[in-house]
Amino acid sequence: MPKQHSSSEFTREASADRQSFIKEFGQFLMENKKWWMIPILAVLLLVGVLLIVGGSGVAPFIYTLF
């Protein structure tokens, strides 16, 4: 049977300081030992940065790297 939470606990959690998404995700990785996700996220972030920069004036300099 699910545990009943009091309304005071709900209001306390709701009024607590909010963490940033990055900090909360880092705590998730540490608590759940999901270290295998870090390289996947790093590659996705790198591809995203290349897509954004590829559409700018820096694109000719990036294409010479490949």
All heavy atoms as a GROMACS GRO file, in nm:
protein
  527
    1MET      N    1   0.085  -0.117   0.000
    1MET     CA    2   0.000   0.000   0.000
    1MET      C    3   0.090   0.124   0.000
    1MET      O    4   0.186   0.131   0.075
    1MET     CB    5  -0.088  -0.004   0.123
    1MET     CG    6  -0.186   0.108   0.131
    1MET     SD    7  -0.306   0.074   0.260
    1MET     CE    8  -0.451   0.103   0.166
    2PRO      N    9   0.060   0.222  -0.087
    2PRO     CA   10   0.145   0.341  -0.094
    2PRO      C   11   0.139   0.423   0.034
    2PRO      O   12   0.036   0.431   0.102
    2PRO     CB   13   0.087   0.421  -0.209
    2PRO     CG   14  -0.025   0.344  -0.264
    2PRO     CD   15  -0.044   0.222  -0.184
    3LYS      N   16   0.252   0.482   0.065
    3LYS     CA   17   0.262   0.566   0.185
    3LYS      C   18   0.196   0.701   0.160
    3LYS      O   19   0.217   0.762   0.055
    3LYS     CB   20   0.410   0.584   0.218
    3LYS     CG   21   0.437   0.661   0.344
    3LYS     CD   22   0.585   0.659   0.370
    3LYS     CE   23   0.636   0.799   0.390
    3LYS     NZ   24   0.776   0.805   0.420
    4GLN      N   25   0.116   0.747   0.253
    4GLN     CA   26   0.048   0.875   0.240
    4GLN      C   27   0.144   0.986   0.282
    4GLN      O   28   0.207   0.980   0.387
    4GLN     CB   29  -0.077   0.878   0.330
    4GLN     CG   30  -0.183   0.780   0.290
    4GLN     CD   31  -0.246   0.817   0.157
    4GLN    OE1   32  -0.253   0.933   0.121
    4GLN    NE2   33  -0.290   0.716   0.084
    5HIS      N   34   0.156   1.087   0.198
    5HIS     CA   35   0.240   1.203   0.228
    5HIS      C   36   0.154   1.314   0.285
    5HIS      O   37   0.043   1.339   0.241
    5HIS     CB   38   0.311   1.253   0.103
    5HIS     CG   39   0.408   1.153   0.048
    5HIS    ND1   40   0.528   1.127   0.108
    5HIS    CD2   41   0.402   1.073  -0.060
    5HIS    CE1   42   0.593   1.036   0.038
    5HIS    NE2   43   0.516   1.000  -0.066
    6SER      N   44   0.207   1.381   0.382
    6SER     CA   45   0.132   1.492   0.440
    6SER      C   46   0.147   1.615   0.351
    6SER      O   47   0.240   1.628   0.273
    6SER     CB   48   0.184   1.523   0.580
    6SER     OG   49   0.316   1.571   0.574
    7SER      N   50   0.053   1.706   0.362
    7SER     CA   51   0.057   1.827   0.280
    7SER      C   52   0.174   1.916   0.321
    7SER      O   53   0.226   1.991   0.239
    7SER     CB   54  -0.075   1.903   0.290
    7SER     OG   55  -0.096   1.944   0.424
    8SER      N   56   0.217   1.909   0.447
    8SER     CA   57   0.330   1.991   0.490
    8SER      C   58   0.459   1.945   0.423
    8SER      O   59   0.544   2.026   0.388
    8SER     CB   60   0.345   1.990   0.642
    8SER     OG   61   0.374   1.859   0.686
    9GLU      N   62   0.473   1.814   0.401
    9GLU     CA   63   0.591   1.764   0.332
    9GLU      C   64   0.589   1.809   0.186
    9GLU      O   65   0.692   1.847   0.131
    9GLU     CB   66   0.595   1.611   0.338
    9GLU     CG   67   0.717   1.552   0.270
    9GLU     CD   68   0.718   1.400   0.276
    9GLU    OE1   69   0.633   1.341   0.345
    9GLU    OE2   70   0.804   1.342   0.210
   10PHE      N   71   0.471   1.810   0.126
   10PHE     CA   72   0.458   1.856  -0.012
   10PHE      C   73   0.495   2.002  -0.026
   10PHE      O   74   0.570   2.041  -0.116
   10PHE     CB   75   0.315   1.832  -0.060
   10PHE     CG   76   0.291   1.879  -0.199
   10PHE    CD1   77   0.336   1.806  -0.307
   10PHE    CD2   78   0.224   1.998  -0.223
   10PHE    CE1   79   0.314   1.849  -0.437
   10PHE    CE2   80   0.203   2.043  -0.351
   10PHE     CZ   81   0.247   1.968  -0.459
   11THR      N   82   0.445   2.085   0.063
   11THR     CA   83   0.476   2.228   0.056
   11THR      C   84   0.624   2.255   0.085
   11THR      O   85   0.682   2.345   0.027
   11THR     CB   86   0.388   2.310   0.152
   11THR    OG1   87   0.399   2.256   0.284
   11THR    CG2   88   0.243   2.308   0.108
   12ARG      N   89   0.684   2.176   0.173
   12ARG     CA   90   0.826   2.193   0.203
   12ARG      C   91   0.910   2.160   0.079
   12ARG      O   92   1.002   2.234   0.044
   12ARG     CB   93   0.867   2.105   0.320
   12ARG     CG   94   1.013   2.125   0.361
   12ARG     CD   95   1.052   2.035   0.476
   12ARG     NE   96   1.054   1.895   0.431
   12ARG     CZ   97   0.988   1.796   0.488
   12ARG    NH1   98   0.914   1.818   0.594
   12ARG    NH2   99   0.994   1.674   0.441
   13GLU      N  100   0.876   2.053   0.011
   13GLU     CA  101   0.950   2.016  -0.110
   13GLU      C  102   0.926   2.116  -0.221
   13GLU      O  103   1.015   2.146  -0.300
   13GLU     CB  104   0.909   1.876  -0.157
   13GLU     CG  105   0.958   1.764  -0.068
   13GLU     CD  106   1.109   1.749  -0.070
   13GLU    OE1  107   1.171   1.772  -0.176
   13GLU    OE2  108   1.166   1.715   0.034
   14ALA      N  109   0.804   2.168  -0.231
   14ALA     CA  110   0.772   2.263  -0.337
   14ALA      C  111   0.844   2.396  -0.317
   14ALA      O  112   0.879   2.463  -0.413
   14ALA     CB  113   0.622   2.285  -0.344
   15SER      N  114   0.865   2.435  -0.192
   15SER     CA  115   0.930   2.563  -0.166
   15SER      C  116   1.082   2.552  -0.157
   15SER      O  117   1.150   2.652  -0.141
   15SER     CB  118   0.875   2.623  -0.036
   15SER     OG  119   0.910   2.539   0.074
   16ALA      N  120   1.136   2.434  -0.168
   16ALA     CA  121   1.281   2.417  -0.162
   16ALA      C  122   1.347   2.477  -0.286
   16ALA      O  123   1.284   2.494  -0.390
   16ALA     CB  124   1.316   2.268  -0.152
   17ASP      N  125   1.475   2.512  -0.274
   17ASP     CA  126   1.549   2.567  -0.386
   17ASP      C  127   1.558   2.465  -0.498
   17ASP      O  128   1.585   2.347  -0.474
   17ASP     CB  129   1.691   2.606  -0.343
   17ASP     CG  130   1.691   2.728  -0.252
   17ASP    OD1  131   1.595   2.806  -0.259
   17ASP    OD2  132   1.788   2.742  -0.175
   18ARG      N  133   1.538   2.511  -0.619
   18ARG     CA  134   1.543   2.422  -0.736
   18ARG      C  135   1.686   2.410  -0.783
   18ARG      O  136   1.761   2.506  -0.784
   18ARG     CB  137   1.455   2.476  -0.847
   18ARG     CG  138   1.309   2.482  -0.801
   18ARG     CD  139   1.220   2.504  -0.915
   18ARG     NE  140   1.232   2.388  -1.002
   18ARG     CZ  141   1.154   2.366  -1.104
   18ARG    NH1  142   1.059   2.450  -1.131
   18ARG    NH2  143   1.169   2.261  -1.180
   19GLN      N  144   1.723   2.290  -0.824
   19GLN     CA  145   1.856   2.266  -0.877
   19GLN      C  146   1.853   2.283  -1.028
   19GLN      O  147   1.750   2.270  -1.092
   19GLN     CB  148   1.902   2.125  -0.844
   19GLN     CG  149   1.919   2.099  -0.698
   19GLN     CD  150   1.964   1.956  -0.672
   19GLN    OE1  151   1.969   1.874  -0.763
   19GLN    NE2  152   1.995   1.926  -0.550
   20SER      N  153   1.970   2.309  -1.084
   20SER     CA  154   1.977   2.317  -1.229
   20SER      C  155   1.963   2.176  -1.287
   20SER      O  156   1.986   2.076  -1.220
   20SER     CB  157   2.109   2.379  -1.273
   20SER     OG  158   2.215   2.290  -1.246
   21PHE      N  159   1.928   2.171  -1.414
   21PHE     CA  160   1.910   2.043  -1.480
   21PHE      C  161   2.040   1.964  -1.484
   21PHE      O  162   2.042   1.844  -1.461
   21PHE     CB  163   1.857   2.065  -1.622
   21PHE     CG  164   1.846   1.938  -1.701
   21PHE    CD1  165   1.745   1.848  -1.676
   21PHE    CD2  166   1.940   1.908  -1.799
   21PHE    CE1  167   1.735   1.730  -1.748
   21PHE    CE2  168   1.931   1.791  -1.871
   21PHE     CZ  169   1.828   1.702  -1.846
   22ILE      N  170   2.150   2.033  -1.510
   22ILE     CA  171   2.280   1.967  -1.519
   22ILE      C  172   2.319   1.907  -1.385
   22ILE      O  173   2.365   1.792  -1.378
   22ILE     CB  174   2.388   2.067  -1.567
   22ILE    CG1  175   2.350   2.129  -1.701
   22ILE    CG2  176   2.524   2.002  -1.572
   22ILE    CD1  177   2.342   2.031  -1.815
   23LYS      N  178   2.300   1.982  -1.277
   23LYS     CA  179   2.335   1.932  -1.144
   23LYS      C  180   2.247   1.813  -1.105
   23LYS      O  181   2.296   1.712  -1.053
   23LYS     CB  182   2.321   2.044  -1.041
   23LYS     CG  183   2.372   2.009  -0.905
   23LYS     CD  184   2.367   2.128  -0.812
   23LYS     CE  185   2.422   2.094  -0.677
   23LYS     NZ  186   2.420   2.209  -0.586
   24GLU      N  187   2.120   1.824  -1.134
   24GLU     CA  188   2.028   1.715  -1.100
   24GLU      C  189   2.059   1.590  -1.182
   24GLU      O  190   2.056   1.478  -1.131
   24GLU     CB  191   1.884   1.759  -1.127
   24GLU     CG  192   1.781   1.662  -1.078
   24GLU     CD  193   1.641   1.717  -1.088
   24GLU    OE1  194   1.624   1.840  -1.098
   24GLU    OE2  195   1.547   1.635  -1.088
   25PHE      N  196   2.096   1.608  -1.310
   25PHE     CA  197   2.130   1.494  -1.394
   25PHE      C  198   2.260   1.430  -1.347
   25PHE      O  199   2.274   1.308  -1.348
   25PHE     CB  200   2.142   1.537  -1.540
   25PHE     CG  201   2.153   1.422  -1.635
   25PHE    CD1  202   2.045   1.339  -1.657
   25PHE    CD2  203   2.272   1.398  -1.700
   25PHE    CE1  204   2.055   1.232  -1.744
   25PHE    CE2  205   2.282   1.291  -1.787
   25PHE     CZ  206   2.174   1.209  -1.809
   26GLY      N  207   2.356   1.513  -1.303
   26GLY     CA  208   2.480   1.459  -1.248
   26GLY      C  209   2.456   1.376  -1.123
   26GLY      O  210   2.517   1.269  -1.106
   27GLN      N  211   2.368   1.423  -1.037
   27GLN     CA  212   2.334   1.346  -0.917
   27GLN      C  213   2.264   1.216  -0.955
   27GLN      O  214   2.288   1.112  -0.893
   27GLN     CB  215   2.245   1.428  -0.825
   27GLN     CG  216   2.320   1.539  -0.755
   27GLN     CD  217   2.228   1.623  -0.669
   27GLN    OE1  218   2.105   1.616  -0.678
   27GLN    NE2  219   2.288   1.705  -0.583
   28PHE      N  220   2.181   1.220  -1.058
   28PHE     CA  221   2.116   1.097  -1.106
   28PHE      C  222   2.220   0.996  -1.152
   28PHE      O  223   2.211   0.877  -1.121
   28PHE     CB  224   2.019   1.131  -1.220
   28PHE     CG  225   1.973   1.011  -1.296
   28PHE    CD1  226   1.877   0.927  -1.245
   28PHE    CD2  227   2.026   0.982  -1.421
   28PHE    CE1  228   1.834   0.816  -1.316
   28PHE    CE2  229   1.985   0.872  -1.493
   28PHE     CZ  230   1.888   0.789  -1.440
   29LEU      N  231   2.319   1.043  -1.230
   29LEU     CA  232   2.423   0.953  -1.279
   29LEU      C  233   2.502   0.892  -1.164
   29LEU      O  234   2.534   0.773  -1.167
   29LEU     CB  235   2.517   1.027  -1.374
   29LEU     CG  236   2.460   1.068  -1.508
   29LEU    CD1  237   2.564   1.147  -1.586
   29LEU    CD2  238   2.415   0.949  -1.587
   30MET      N  239   2.534   0.972  -1.062
   30MET     CA  240   2.612   0.920  -0.950
   30MET      C  241   2.532   0.822  -0.865
   30MET      O  242   2.584   0.718  -0.825
   30MET     CB  243   2.662   1.036  -0.864
   30MET     CG  244   2.769   1.116  -0.933
   30MET     SD  245   2.856   1.239  -0.834
   30MET     CE  246   2.744   1.291  -0.711
   31GLU      N  247   2.407   0.854  -0.838
   31GLU     CA  248   2.326   0.768  -0.751
   31GLU      C  249   2.290   0.636  -0.818
   31GLU      O  250   2.285   0.533  -0.752
   31GLU     CB  251   2.199   0.841  -0.708
   31GLU     CG  252   2.225   0.953  -0.610
   31GLU     CD  253   2.100   1.030  -0.575
   31GLU    OE1  254   1.989   0.985  -0.612
   31GLU    OE2  255   2.113   1.136  -0.513
   32ASN      N  256   2.262   0.640  -0.947
   32ASN     CA  257   2.217   0.520  -1.018
   32ASN      C  258   2.328   0.450  -1.095
   32ASN      O  259   2.302   0.353  -1.165
   32ASN     CB  260   2.102   0.556  -1.112
   32ASN     CG  261   1.981   0.599  -1.035
   32ASN    OD1  262   1.940   0.533  -0.941
   32ASN    ND2  263   1.924   0.712  -1.073
   33LYS      N  264   2.450   0.501  -1.084
   33LYS     CA  265   2.567   0.441  -1.148
   33LYS      C  266   2.546   0.422  -1.298
   33LYS      O  267   2.571   0.316  -1.353
   33LYS     CB  268   2.602   0.309  -1.081
   33LYS     CG  269   2.609   0.318  -0.930
   33LYS     CD  270   2.744   0.283  -0.879
   33LYS     CE  271   2.753   0.276  -0.730
   33LYS     NZ  272   2.712   0.388  -0.655
   34LYS      N  273   2.501   0.526  -1.364
   34LYS     CA  274   2.477   0.523  -1.509
   34LYS      C  275   2.592   0.590  -1.583
   34LYS      O  276   2.574   0.673  -1.671
   34LYS     CB  277   2.346   0.596  -1.543
   34LYS     CG  278   2.224   0.540  -1.475
   34LYS     CD  279   2.182   0.410  -1.538
   34LYS     CE  280   2.053   0.363  -1.474
   34LYS     NZ  281   2.013   0.233  -1.517
   35TRP      N  282   2.715   0.552  -1.551
   35TRP     CA  283   2.834   0.613  -1.610
   35TRP      C  284   2.843   0.588  -1.759
   35TRP      O  285   2.907   0.664  -1.831
   35TRP     CB  286   2.960   0.564  -1.540
   35TRP     CG  287   2.960   0.595  -1.395
   35TRP    CD1  288   2.953   0.507  -1.293
   35TRP    CD2  289   2.963   0.724  -1.334
   35TRP    NE1  290   2.953   0.572  -1.172
   35TRP    CE2  291   2.959   0.706  -1.195
   35TRP    CE3  292   2.968   0.854  -1.386
   35TRP    CZ2  293   2.962   0.812  -1.106
   35TRP    CZ3  294   2.971   0.959  -1.296
   35TRP    CH2  295   2.967   0.937  -1.158
   36TRP      N  296   2.782   0.483  -1.810
   36TRP     CA  297   2.788   0.452  -1.952
   36TRP      C  298   2.717   0.557  -2.036
   36TRP      O  299   2.736   0.564  -2.157
   36TRP     CB  300   2.729   0.314  -1.978
   36TRP     CG  301   2.590   0.296  -1.926
   36TRP    CD1  302   2.554   0.252  -1.802
   36TRP    CD2  303   2.468   0.327  -1.995
   36TRP    NE1  304   2.417   0.251  -1.790
   36TRP    CE2  305   2.363   0.297  -1.908
   36TRP    CE3  306   2.440   0.376  -2.121
   36TRP    CZ2  307   2.230   0.316  -1.943
   36TRP    CZ3  308   2.307   0.394  -2.157
   36TRP    CH2  309   2.204   0.363  -2.068
   37MET      N  310   2.634   0.640  -1.975
   37MET     CA  311   2.561   0.742  -2.050
   37MET      C  312   2.648   0.863  -2.083
   37MET      O  313   2.617   0.937  -2.177
   37MET     CB  314   2.439   0.789  -1.969
   37MET     CG  315   2.331   0.686  -1.955
   37MET     SD  316   2.194   0.746  -1.857
   37MET     CE  317   2.110   0.848  -1.975
   38ILE      N  318   2.757   0.883  -2.011
   38ILE     CA  319   2.839   1.002  -2.031
   38ILE      C  320   2.899   1.008  -2.172
   38ILE      O  321   2.890   1.114  -2.237
   38ILE     CB  322   2.946   1.013  -1.921
   38ILE    CG1  323   2.877   1.041  -1.788
   38ILE    CG2  324   3.048   1.121  -1.952
   38ILE    CD1  325   2.969   1.040  -1.668
   39PRO      N  326   2.961   0.902  -2.225
   39PRO     CA  327   3.014   0.913  -2.362
   39PRO      C  328   2.906   0.937  -2.467
   39PRO      O  329   2.928   1.011  -2.564
   39PRO     CB  330   3.083   0.778  -2.385
   39PRO     CG  331   3.104   0.720  -2.252
   39PRO     CD  332   2.998   0.776  -2.163
   40ILE      N  333   2.790   0.877  -2.449
   40ILE     CA  334   2.681   0.897  -2.545
   40ILE      C  335   2.637   1.042  -2.544
   40ILE      O  336   2.619   1.105  -2.650
   40ILE     CB  337   2.563   0.804  -2.512
   40ILE    CG1  338   2.605   0.658  -2.527
   40ILE    CG2  339   2.442   0.834  -2.598
   40ILE    CD1  340   2.506   0.559  -2.472
   41LEU      N  341   2.619   1.098  -2.426
   41LEU     CA  342   2.578   1.238  -2.415
   41LEU      C  343   2.685   1.332  -2.466
   41LEU      O  344   2.654   1.436  -2.528
   41LEU     CB  345   2.542   1.271  -2.270
   41LEU     CG  346   2.420   1.198  -2.216
   41LEU    CD1  347   2.403   1.226  -2.068
   41LEU    CD2  348   2.296   1.240  -2.293
   42ALA      N  349   2.812   1.300  -2.444
   42ALA     CA  350   2.921   1.384  -2.493
   42ALA      C  351   2.922   1.387  -2.646
   42ALA      O  352   2.939   1.494  -2.707
   42ALA     CB  353   3.054   1.334  -2.440
   43VAL      N  354   2.902   1.273  -2.710
   43VAL     CA  355   2.899   1.268  -2.856
   43VAL      C  356   2.778   1.344  -2.910
   43VAL      O  357   2.789   1.419  -3.008
   43VAL     CB  358   2.900   1.122  -2.906
   43VAL    CG1  359   2.868   1.113  -3.054
   43VAL    CG2  360   3.034   1.058  -2.875
   44LEU      N  361   2.663   1.328  -2.847
   44LEU     CA  362   2.544   1.402  -2.890
   44LEU      C  363   2.564   1.553  -2.875
   44LEU      O  364   2.522   1.631  -2.961
   44LEU     CB  365   2.421   1.357  -2.811
   44LEU     CG  366   2.365   1.220  -2.848
   44LEU    CD1  367   2.254   1.182  -2.751
   44LEU    CD2  368   2.314   1.220  -2.990
   45LEU      N  369   2.627   1.594  -2.767
   45LEU     CA  370   2.655   1.736  -2.746
   45LEU      C  371   2.752   1.788  -2.852
   45LEU      O  372   2.732   1.897  -2.907
   45LEU     CB  373   2.713   1.757  -2.606
   45LEU     CG  374   2.742   1.900  -2.567
   45LEU    CD1  375   2.613   1.979  -2.557
   45LEU    CD2  376   2.816   1.904  -2.435
   46LEU      N  377   2.854   1.710  -2.884
   46LEU     CA  378   2.950   1.750  -2.986
   46LEU      C  379   2.884   1.763  -3.123
   46LEU      O  380   2.908   1.859  -3.197
   46LEU     CB  381   3.065   1.650  -2.992
   46LEU     CG  382   3.174   1.680  -3.094
   46LEU    CD1  383   3.246   1.808  -3.058
   46LEU    CD2  384   3.271   1.565  -3.101
   47VAL      N  385   2.798   1.669  -3.159
   47VAL     CA  386   2.726   1.676  -3.286
   47VAL      C  387   2.635   1.798  -3.289
   47VAL      O  388   2.627   1.868  -3.390
   47VAL     CB  389   2.646   1.545  -3.312
   47VAL    CG1  390   2.549   1.560  -3.427
   47VAL    CG2  391   2.742   1.430  -3.336
   48GLY      N  392   2.569   1.826  -3.179
   48GLY     CA  393   2.484   1.945  -3.171
   48GLY      C  394   2.562   2.073  -3.189
   48GLY      O  395   2.520   2.164  -3.261
   49VAL      N  396   2.679   2.081  -3.127
   49VAL     CA  397   2.764   2.200  -3.142
   49VAL      C  398   2.811   2.213  -3.286
   49VAL      O  399   2.811   2.324  -3.342
   49VAL     CB  400   2.884   2.193  -3.044
   49VAL    CG1  401   2.987   2.298  -3.077
   49VAL    CG2  402   2.836   2.210  -2.901
   50LEU      N  403   2.848   2.102  -3.348
   50LEU     CA  404   2.891   2.108  -3.488
   50LEU      C  405   2.778   2.153  -3.580
   50LEU      O  406   2.800   2.226  -3.676
   50LEU     CB  407   2.945   1.973  -3.533
   50LEU     CG  408   3.085   1.938  -3.485
   50LEU    CD1  409   3.120   1.795  -3.526
   50LEU    CD2  410   3.187   2.035  -3.540
   51LEU      N  411   2.656   2.108  -3.553
   51LEU     CA  412   2.542   2.151  -3.634
   51LEU      C  413   2.514   2.300  -3.619
   51LEU      O  414   2.485   2.369  -3.717
   51LEU     CB  415   2.417   2.072  -3.596
   51LEU     CG  416   2.412   1.928  -3.645
   51LEU    CD1  417   2.291   1.856  -3.585
   51LEU    CD2  418   2.408   1.924  -3.796
   52ILE      N  419   2.524   2.349  -3.498
   52ILE     CA  420   2.499   2.492  -3.474
   52ILE      C  421   2.609   2.577  -3.538
   52ILE      O  422   2.581   2.674  -3.606
   52ILE     CB  423   2.488   2.520  -3.323
   52ILE    CG1  424   2.359   2.458  -3.269
   52ILE    CG2  425   2.490   2.669  -3.295
   52ILE    CD1  426   2.349   2.459  -3.118
   53VAL      N  427   2.734   2.538  -3.517
   53VAL     CA  428   2.845   2.615  -3.570
   53VAL      C  429   2.855   2.598  -3.722
   53VAL      O  430   2.899   2.688  -3.792
   53VAL     CB  431   2.977   2.574  -3.500
   53VAL    CG1  432   3.097   2.642  -3.561
   53VAL    CG2  433   2.968   2.606  -3.352
   54GLY      N  434   2.809   2.483  -3.773
   54GLY     CA  435   2.813   2.459  -3.917
   54GLY      C  436   2.725   2.553  -3.996
   54GLY      O  437   2.748   2.577  -4.114
   55GLY      N  438   2.626   2.609  -3.934
   55GLY     CA  439   2.537   2.703  -4.002
   55GLY      C  440   2.578   2.847  -3.984
   55GLY      O  441   2.506   2.938  -4.023
   56SER      N  442   2.692   2.871  -3.927
   56SER     CA  443   2.738   3.007  -3.903
   56SER      C  444   2.855   3.042  -3.994
   56SER      O  445   2.891   2.967  -4.084
   56SER     CB  446   2.778   3.023  -3.756
   56SER     OG  447   2.895   2.948  -3.731
   57GLY      N  448   2.916   3.155  -3.970
   57GLY     CA  449   3.029   3.200  -4.049
   57GLY      C  450   3.157   3.124  -4.024
   57GLY      O  451   3.255   3.137  -4.096
   58VAL      N  452   3.157   3.038  -3.923
   58VAL     CA  453   3.275   2.960  -3.888
   58VAL      C  454   3.281   2.832  -3.970
   58VAL      O  455   3.383   2.762  -3.970
   58VAL     CB  456   3.274   2.929  -3.737
   58VAL    CG1  457   3.401   2.859  -3.693
   58VAL    CG2  458   3.255   3.055  -3.656
   59ALA      N  459   3.174   2.800  -4.042
   59ALA     CA  460   3.162   2.674  -4.114
   59ALA      C  461   3.280   2.644  -4.208
   59ALA      O  462   3.329   2.532  -4.210
   59ALA     CB  463   3.031   2.670  -4.190
   60PRO      N  464   3.329   2.739  -4.287
   60PRO     CA  465   3.440   2.706  -4.377
   60PRO      C  466   3.566   2.658  -4.301
   60PRO      O  467   3.642   2.577  -4.353
   60PRO     CB  468   3.468   2.837  -4.450
   60PRO     CG  469   3.342   2.913  -4.443
   60PRO     CD  470   3.279   2.874  -4.314
   61PHE      N  471   3.585   2.705  -4.183
   61PHE     CA  472   3.702   2.664  -4.106
   61PHE      C  473   3.684   2.525  -4.046
   61PHE      O  474   3.779   2.451  -4.028
   61PHE     CB  475   3.730   2.765  -3.995
   61PHE     CG  476   3.756   2.903  -4.049
   61PHE    CD1  477   3.662   3.004  -4.030
   61PHE    CD2  478   3.871   2.931  -4.119
   61PHE    CE1  479   3.685   3.130  -4.080
   61PHE    CE2  480   3.896   3.058  -4.170
   61PHE     CZ  481   3.803   3.158  -4.150
   62ILE      N  482   3.558   2.489  -4.016
   62ILE     CA  483   3.532   2.355  -3.961
   62ILE      C  484   3.543   2.250  -4.069
   62ILE      O  485   3.595   2.142  -4.046
   62ILE     CB  486   3.391   2.352  -3.896
   62ILE    CG1  487   3.390   2.442  -3.774
   62ILE    CG2  488   3.352   2.211  -3.858
   62ILE    CD1  489   3.256   2.457  -3.712
   63TYR      N  490   3.492   2.281  -4.189
   63TYR     CA  491   3.494   2.182  -4.296
   63TYR      C  492   3.636   2.144  -4.339
   63TYR      O  493   3.658   2.035  -4.390
   63TYR     CB  494   3.414   2.232  -4.416
   63TYR     CG  495   3.267   2.242  -4.387
   63TYR    CD1  496   3.195   2.356  -4.420
   63TYR    CD2  497   3.200   2.138  -4.324
   63TYR    CE1  498   3.060   2.366  -4.392
   63TYR    CE2  499   3.064   2.147  -4.296
   63TYR     CZ  500   2.995   2.262  -4.330
   63TYR     OH  501   2.863   2.271  -4.302
   64THR      N  502   3.732   2.232  -4.317
   64THR     CA  503   3.870   2.198  -4.351
   64THR      C  504   3.927   2.093  -4.255
   64THR      O  505   4.025   2.027  -4.288
   64THR     CB  506   3.959   2.323  -4.348
   64THR    OG1  507   3.955   2.381  -4.219
   64THR    CG2  508   3.913   2.423  -4.451
   65LEU      N  509   3.867   2.076  -4.138
   65LEU     CA  510   3.916   1.974  -4.044
   65LEU      C  511   3.880   1.834  -4.090
   65LEU      O  512   3.948   1.738  -4.056
   65LEU     CB  513   3.856   1.998  -3.904
   65LEU     CG  514   3.894   2.130  -3.837
   65LEU    CD1  515   3.816   2.144  -3.706
   65LEU    CD2  516   4.043   2.134  -3.811
   66PHE      N  517   3.775   1.821  -4.169
   66PHE     CA  518   3.730   1.690  -4.214
   66PHE      C  519   3.778   1.666  -4.354
   66PHE      O  520   3.770   1.574  -4.416
   66PHE     CB  521   3.578   1.677  -4.206
   66PHE     CG  522   3.526   1.694  -4.067
   66PHE    CD1  523   3.464   1.810  -4.026
   66PHE    CD2  524   3.543   1.591  -3.973
   66PHE    CE1  525   3.415   1.825  -3.898
   66PHE    CE2  526   3.495   1.605  -3.845
   66PHE     CZ  527   3.432   1.721  -3.807
   0.00000   0.00000   0.00000
